[in-house]
Amino acid sequence: MEDLQKMYDEYNSVQNCETSEDFHFAKGQVDILKYMLGLKDMSEKVYEDLCAEEEAHPNEDLMYVNT
């Protein structure tokens, strides 16, 4: 995670962009890195929610169906 944050900080500056292509490449990198950095928090939140629901209904088989 630290490496991702370091890369995010490096790409999140337009000072190093000399051309519009450089800018758009860096923007794409920042978007991807931001998504990846958010995955940890999102995964932890989903896990906590699932554990809380399982504790609330301990004798039920919880099955999630995409509808």
C-alpha positions as CSV (number, residue, x, y, z in Angstrom):
1,M,0.0,0.0,0.0
2,E,2.9,2.4,0.7
3,D,4.3,1.8,-2.8
4,L,0.9,2.6,-4.3
5,Q,0.6,5.8,-2.2
6,K,4.1,6.8,-3.3
7,M,3.3,6.3,-6.9
8,Y,0.0,8.2,-6.5
9,D,1.8,11.1,-5.0
10,E,4.4,11.1,-7.8
11,Y,1.8,11.0,-10.6
12,N,-0.6,13.4,-8.9
13,S,1.4,16.4,-10.0
14,V,1.2,18.2,-13.4
15,Q,4.6,19.8,-12.9
16,N,6.3,16.8,-14.6
17,C,4.0,16.8,-17.6
18,E,5.6,18.4,-20.6
19,T,3.0,17.4,-23.3
20,S,-0.7,16.8,-23.3
21,E,0.1,13.1,-23.8
22,D,2.1,13.1,-20.6
23,F,-0.7,14.8,-18.8
24,H,-3.3,12.3,-20.0
25,F,-1.1,9.4,-19.2
26,A,-0.5,10.7,-15.6
27,K,-4.2,11.3,-15.2
28,G,-5.0,7.7,-16.2
29,Q,-2.3,6.5,-13.7
30,V,-3.8,8.6,-10.9
31,D,-7.3,7.3,-11.6
32,I,-6.1,3.7,-11.5
33,L,-4.0,4.2,-8.4
34,K,-6.9,6.0,-6.6
35,Y,-9.1,3.1,-7.4
36,M,-6.5,0.6,-6.1
37,L,-6.0,2.6,-2.9
38,G,-9.7,2.6,-2.3
39,L,-10.0,-1.1,-2.6
40,K,-8.5,-1.8,0.8
41,D,-11.0,0.5,2.6
42,M,-13.9,-0.8,0.6
43,S,-13.0,-4.5,1.2
44,E,-12.7,-3.8,5.0
45,K,-16.1,-2.1,5.0
46,V,-17.8,-5.0,3.2
47,Y,-16.1,-7.6,5.5
48,E,-17.3,-5.6,8.6
49,D,-20.8,-5.4,7.2
50,L,-20.9,-9.2,6.5
51,C,-19.6,-10.0,9.9
52,A,-22.2,-7.7,11.6
53,E,-25.0,-9.3,9.6
54,E,-23.8,-12.8,10.4
55,E,-23.7,-11.8,14.1
56,A,-27.3,-10.4,13.9
57,H,-28.5,-13.7,12.2
58,P,-26.3,-16.5,13.5
59,N,-28.5,-19.4,12.7
60,E,-29.4,-18.4,9.1
61,D,-27.5,-19.2,6.0
62,L,-26.8,-15.9,4.4
63,M,-27.0,-16.0,0.7
64,Y,-26.5,-13.0,-1.4
65,V,-28.1,-13.0,-4.8
66,N,-27.5,-10.3,-7.4
67,T,-30.9,-9.2,-8.6
